[in-house]
């Protein structure tokens, strides 16, 4: 016969406290002195008692788990993960920040996508990175009343200053684009081209819009190539070929993804153009491959660890129905200058 599972009453009896005190110790409700909590947890450990956290969460309408949807990871090849600083740093920092709030972090595929897991919605709230135009996940979460925070704006969605809009973490695409373009200009480039992905997210769309305005301000002719993120280095090669075959070759390139930047560099080399002597390069997101390239490639460090911390803060504030921390005047993201964008 199987041994009887210990109950909450057994724990209360062993610790010499009430059942309510045991319940409050494990749920966080009420106030229990630290010494009493320790006594209760020791009794539970000795008896082998495990609280039913899912049942507790359902009773108090809180599971203690938040979900992270990073769409780019769904399309990324596993062999490239070691090179993607952004997602590794973001997920790690989000997990640590969640633990500090007494929460668990669950990395899930987009619940509206083909690889959605059944347990994806079993969470208190969502952090959604790379929201896209008419985002189906944002629409679903809004309709279901599930709290969420986006990292970056939903293109075409509610304005940032709309109090009814969902909290978001500003990725500062406009400022960082201008920072990279100004750096190339100051290094001597005058025919600066832009390479972006094709996903309809803020990173691609706002960068392109800011580039057009910047080019008009500098009185240069815009030159852009848009290639799917999933093409990796090959996408950069195609973009470089498009730009080089369209007219006078650019002497500066801002490529948003690390793999696209590497593909651009490889085609430039094949066509006898030197980096940085003939063409200066800056990538829009840092990666190990950029740091070890020859020459090392300048990039924007998006500081995903800080973005993740802010996302967790904002979501927890929403779960607790209180204002999110104000990070106005605290810019995130910085330019890391390496050999690829040095002066001629």
C-alpha positions in Angstrom: 0.0 0.0 0.0 1.3 3.4 -0.9 2.3 5.7 2.0 -0.2 8.5 2.8 0.9 11.8 1.5 1.5 14.4 4.3 -1.1 17.1 4.5 -1.1 20.7 5.6 -2.5 19.6 8.9 0.4 17.3 9.5 2.8 20.2 8.9 0.8 22.4 11.3 0.8 19.8 14.0 4.6 19.1 13.7 5.5 22.9 13.6 3.1 23.7 16.5 1.2 26.3 14.5 -2.2 26.7 12.9 -3.2 25.5 9.5 -3.7 29.1 8.5 -0.1 29.9 9.5 1.2 27.1 7.3 -1.0 28.3 4.4 0.3 31.9 4.8 3.9 30.7 4.9 3.6 29.0 1.5 1.3 31.5 -0.3 2.8 34.7 1.0 -0.6 35.9 2.2 -0.9 37.4 5.7 2.1 38.1 8.0 4.2 35.3 9.5 7.3 35.9 11.5 10.6 34.8 9.8 11.4 32.4 12.7 7.9 30.8 12.4 8.2 30.5 8.6 11.5 28.7 9.1 9.9 26.3 11.6 7.0 25.6 9.2 9.4 25.0 6.2 11.6 22.7 8.3 8.5 20.7 9.3 7.4 20.5 5.7 10.8 19.3 4.6 11.0 16.6 7.3 7.6 15.3 6.4 8.1 15.5 2.6 5.2 17.9 2.2 4.9 19.8 -1.1 2.3 22.5 -1.4 0.1 22.4 -4.5 1.3 25.7 -6.0 -0.9 25.5 -9.0 -4.0 25.0 -6.9 -2.9 27.8 -4.7 -2.3 30.1 -7.7 -5.7 29.3 -9.1 -7.4 30.0 -5.8 -5.7 33.4 -5.5 -5.7 34.0 -9.2 -1.9 34.1 -9.3 0.4 31.3 -10.4 3.8 33.0 -9.8 4.9 32.4 -13.4 5.4 34.9 -16.2 6.0 34.0 -19.8 8.6 35.3 -22.2 7.9 35.2 -26.0 11.0 36.0 -28.1 9.8 35.6 -31.6 13.2 35.7 -33.3 14.2 32.6 -31.3 11.4 30.6 -33.1 13.0 31.2 -36.5 16.6 31.0 -35.4 18.7 27.9 -36.1 19.9 26.2 -32.9 23.6 26.3 -34.2 23.4 30.1 -34.2 22.2 30.6 -30.6 25.8 30.7 -29.3 26.4 33.8 -31.4 23.2 35.7 -30.5 24.2 37.8 -27.5 20.8 39.6 -27.4 18.5 36.7 -26.6 20.9 34.9 -24.3 21.5 38.1 -22.3 17.8 39.1 -22.3 16.5 35.7 -21.2 19.1 35.3 -18.5 18.5 38.8 -17.1 14.7 38.3 -17.2 15.0 35.0 -15.3 17.1 36.7 -12.6 14.9 39.7 -12.3 11.8 37.4 -12.1 13.4 35.4 -9.3 14.1 38.6 -7.4 10.3 39.3 -7.5 9.5 35.8 -6.3 8.4 34.7 -9.8 9.4 32.0 -12.3 10.1 32.7 -15.9 8.8 30.5 -18.7 10.2 30.8 -22.2 7.5 29.9 -24.7 6.8 30.0 -28.4 4.2 32.5 -29.6 0.8 31.0 -28.4 -0.8 32.2 -31.6 1.8 30.4 -33.8 2.0 26.8 -35.1 4.4 25.6 -32.4 2.3 26.9 -29.5 2.5 24.8 -26.3 -0.7 24.0 -24.4 0.7 25.4 -21.2 1.8 28.7 -22.7 -1.1 30.6 -21.3 -0.7 29.2 -17.8 1.1 32.3 -16.6 0.2 35.5 -14.8 1.4 37.7 -17.6 3.6 38.0 -20.7 6.7 39.8 -21.9 6.5 40.1 -25.7 9.6 41.0 -27.7 9.6 42.2 -31.3 5.8 43.0 -31.5 4.8 43.3 -35.1 2.2 45.3 -37.0 -1.4 44.0 -36.2 0.3 41.6 -33.7 -1.9 38.6 -33.2 -0.5 37.8 -29.8 -1.0 41.3 -28.5 -4.6 41.2 -29.8 -5.2 37.9 -28.1 -3.8 39.0 -24.8 -5.7 42.2 -24.9 -8.9 40.4 -25.7 -8.4 37.8 -22.9 -7.4 40.5 -20.4 -4.0 38.9 -19.7 -1.5 41.4 -18.5 1.5 41.9 -20.8 4.5 44.2 -21.6 6.0 44.7 -25.0 9.7 45.3 -25.6 9.4 47.9 -28.3 6.3 49.5 -29.7 3.6 47.7 -31.5 3.8 49.4 -35.0 0.6 51.2 -35.7 -0.6 50.6 -32.1 -1.6 53.1 -29.4 0.9 56.0 -28.9 3.5 55.6 -26.2 1.9 58.4 -24.1 -1.6 56.9 -24.4 -2.5 55.9 -20.8 -4.7 53.1 -22.0 -1.8 51.5 -23.9 -0.1 48.5 -22.5 3.2 49.2 -20.8 6.2 48.9 -23.0 10.0 49.1 -22.7 11.5 51.6 -25.1 14.2 50.1 -27.2 15.2 53.6 -28.4 15.5 52.6 -32.1 15.5 56.2 -33.2 18.3 57.4 -31.0 20.5 54.4 -31.7 20.0 54.7 -35.4 21.0 58.3 -35.4 24.0 57.4 -33.1 25.3 54.8 -35.6 24.7 57.0 -38.7 26.3 60.0 -37.2 29.3 57.9 -36.2 29.7 56.7 -39.8 29.4 60.3 -41.0 32.0 61.6 -38.6 34.3 58.8 -39.7 34.2 60.1 -43.2 31.5 58.1 -44.9 29.3 60.1 -47.3 27.3 57.4 -49.2 25.8 55.6 -46.3 23.5 52.7 -46.9 21.1 50.8 -44.7 20.4 47.0 -44.5 17.4 45.9 -42.4 15.3 42.8 -42.0 11.8 42.3 -43.3 9.9 41.6 -40.1 7.3 44.3 -39.5 8.6 45.3 -36.1 9.6 48.6 -34.6 13.3 47.9 -35.0 13.1 47.5 -38.7 10.4 50.1 -39.5 11.5 52.9 -37.2 15.2 52.5 -38.2 14.2 52.8 -41.9 12.1 55.9 -41.2 14.8 57.6 -39.1 17.4 56.8 -41.8 15.3 58.5 -44.5 14.9 61.6 -42.4 18.6 61.5 -41.5 19.6 61.2 -45.2 17.3 64.1 -46.1 19.0 66.2 -43.4 22.5 65.2 -44.6 21.4 65.8 -48.2 22.4 62.3 -49.4 20.5 59.9 -51.6 19.0 57.0 -49.5 20.2 53.5 -50.3 18.4 50.6 -48.6 18.2 46.9 -48.9 15.7 44.7 -46.9 16.4 41.0 -46.6 14.7 38.4 -44.3 16.4 37.9 -41.0 16.3 34.1 -41.4 18.7 34.3 -44.3 21.5 35.0 -41.9 24.9 35.7 -43.7 23.3 35.0 -47.1 20.9 37.8 -46.5 23.8 40.2 -46.0 25.4 38.9 -49.1 22.3 39.6 -51.1 21.9 43.0 -49.6 25.5 43.9 -50.4 25.1 42.7 -54.0 21.9 44.8 -54.4 23.6 48.0 -53.1 26.8 47.5 -55.1 25.0 46.8 -58.3 22.6 49.8 -58.0 25.2 52.5 -58.6 28.2 54.0 -56.9 29.2 51.7 -54.1 28.4 52.9 -50.5 31.3 54.0 -48.4 29.4 53.3 -45.2 26.8 50.6 -44.2 24.6 50.3 -41.2 23.3 46.6 -41.1 20.8 45.9 -38.3 21.7 42.2 -37.7 25.1 40.8 -37.0 24.8 38.1 -39.6 23.8 40.6 -42.3 26.8 42.7 -41.4 29.1 39.7 -41.8 27.5 38.9 -45.2 28.1 42.4 -46.3 31.7 42.3 -45.3 32.3 39.1 -47.2 30.9 40.4 -50.5 32.9 43.7 -50.1 36.0 41.6 -49.7 35.2 39.5 -52.8 34.8 42.7 -54.9 38.1 44.2 -53.7 36.7 46.7 -51.3 38.5 47.1 -48.0 36.9 47.6 -44.5 37.3 50.3 -43.2 39.5 51.9 -45.8 36.9 51.8 -48.6 33.7 51.0 -46.7 32.9 51.5 -43.0 30.5 49.1 -41.3 28.4 49.3 -38.1 26.0 46.5 -37.0 22.8 47.2 -35.2 23.2 44.4 -32.6 26.3 43.0 -31.0 27.5 39.4 -31.2 30.6 37.3 -30.6 31.1 36.9 -34.3 31.5 40.7 -34.7 34.0 40.9 -31.9 36.2 38.2 -33.4 35.8 39.2 -37.1 38.8 40.6 -39.0 38.5 43.5 -38.8 36.3 43.6 -35.7 33.0 45.1 -36.5 31.5 48.1 -34.7 28.1 47.6 -33.3 25.2 48.8 -31.1 25.1 47.1 -27.8 21.3 47.1 -27.2 22.0 46.3 -23.5 19.3 43.5 -23.4 20.0 42.7 -19.8 18.8 46.2 -18.8 15.8 46.0 -21.2 14.9 42.6 -19.6 15.1 44.1 -16.1 12.8 46.9 -17.1 10.4 44.6 -18.7 10.0 42.4 -15.6 9.6 45.5 -13.5 6.9 46.9 -15.7 5.0 43.6 -15.8 5.2 43.1 -12.1 3.9 46.6 -11.5 1.0 45.9 -13.8 0.2 42.6 -12.0 0.3 44.5 -8.7 -1.9 47.3 -10.2 0.7 50.1 -9.5 2.6 52.5 -11.8 5.6 51.1 -13.5 9.1 52.6 -12.7 9.8 55.7 -14.7 13.1 55.5 -16.7 12.9 58.8 -18.4 16.3 60.3 -18.7 18.0 56.8 -18.4 19.0 55.9 -22.0 19.6 52.3 -22.8 21.9 51.1 -25.6 25.4 52.3 -26.7 27.7 52.3 -29.6 30.8 50.1 -29.4 33.4 51.4 -31.8 35.8 48.8 -33.3 38.1 48.7 -36.3 35.4 48.4 -39.0 34.3 52.0 -38.7 37.7 53.7 -38.2 38.6 56.8 -40.2 40.2 56.3 -43.6 
